[in-house]
Amino acid sequence: MSEAVSQFAATHDAVRAIRATEPERVAKLLAARRRRPFVPADGRLMIVAADHPARGALSASGRADAMASRPELLDRLVAALARPGVDGVLATADILEDLLLLGALEDKVVVSSLNRGGLAGATFEMDDRMTGYDVRGTVESGFDAAKMLTRIDYDDPATVATLQACAEAVTELNRAQTVAMVEPFISRRVEGKVVNDLSTDAVVRSIHIAQGLGAGSAYTWMKLPVVDEMERVMDATTLPTLLLGGDPTTAPDETYASWRHALALPGVRGLIVGRTLLYPADDDVAGAVDTAVAMVRPEVAP
């Protein structure tokens, strides 16, 4: 690796300067990035999620603007990715390329975020178009997987456009032998706001719809919420599954207990969690991440 390619930014101001005067460095660093297998030897994955801002969702832990500061978010992500047992990150291009310039993506699994067009609170929220990465951009960047949110509202005709877009992405990703990570929900509007149905029956139904998308499923994974009766949820699929964290309203101990139980079920390969770890109630990012890692792979001690 040449000296120019190996040169990472040491500060946020350096990132800004590279973006303004040397944007070609992004492509050079992507080409030279040290990669690793998507699934490690232990078969488990611990991934940090940070694609919420691109959908206009900036709240976390009761703070409406928690994710508004990009330097603060980057600092939290860099801290999380540096913890032992953390495999990688899910995000949009702006965040992933900032992390790339900071040197935080070396030897990490990278998951691109595809459909961010269903802006939180918008009248068109269910028309969740592919406004983030596409399959070509994911593959050319050397990333390991692409995630798509797949919300299904039986009362909103925009749902079928989202389903079609996700099906096409799943097909392309399977043909490119790149993981398609599908995050399904049955959703509906309550007083004008889109709400995900987290009942066991609804989650099971969403799985059956989502796992049938596309012209291939060899590289399809599920990204699922932790709900009641997780045994029934995981009985609905043979696809590898990562559990999402969301922005929980319960006490941390209660949340962690539900994760621990679900992680022991067949088919569950790990966690893909964002705001819960990046913006914990006590603001201890390292502590929150270490707690999650210990559930995914107990043998890793910080």
Sequence and secondary structure as in RCSB ss.txt:
>XXXX:A:sequence
MSEAVSQFAATHDAVRAIRATEPERVAKLLAARRRRPFVPADGRLMIVAADHPARGALSASGRADAMASRPELLD
RLVAALARPGVDGVLATADILEDLLLLGALEDKVVVSSLNRGGLAGATFEMDDRMTGYDVRGTVESGFDAAKMLT
RIDYDDPATVATLQACAEAVTELNRAQTVAMVEPFISRRVEGKVVNDLSTDAVVRSIHIAQGLGAGSAYTWMKLP
VVDEMERVMDATTLPTLLLGGDPTTAPDETYASWRHALALPGVRGLIVGRTLLYPADDDVAGAVDTAVAMVRPEV
AP
>XXXX:A:secstr
  TTTT   SSHHHHHHHHHH THHHHHHHHH     SS TTS EEEEE  SGGGT   BTTBTTTT  HHHHHH
HHHHHHTSTT  EEEE HHHHHHHHHTTTTTT EEEEE    S TT TTTT     S  HHHHHHTT SEEEEEE
EE TT TTHHHHHHHHHHHHHHHHHTT EEEEEEEEEEEETTEEEE  SHHHHHHHHHHHTT SS  TTEEEEEE
  S HHHHHTT  S EEEE     S HHHHHHHHHHHHTSTTEEEEEE HHHHS TT  HHHHHHHHHHHH TT 
  
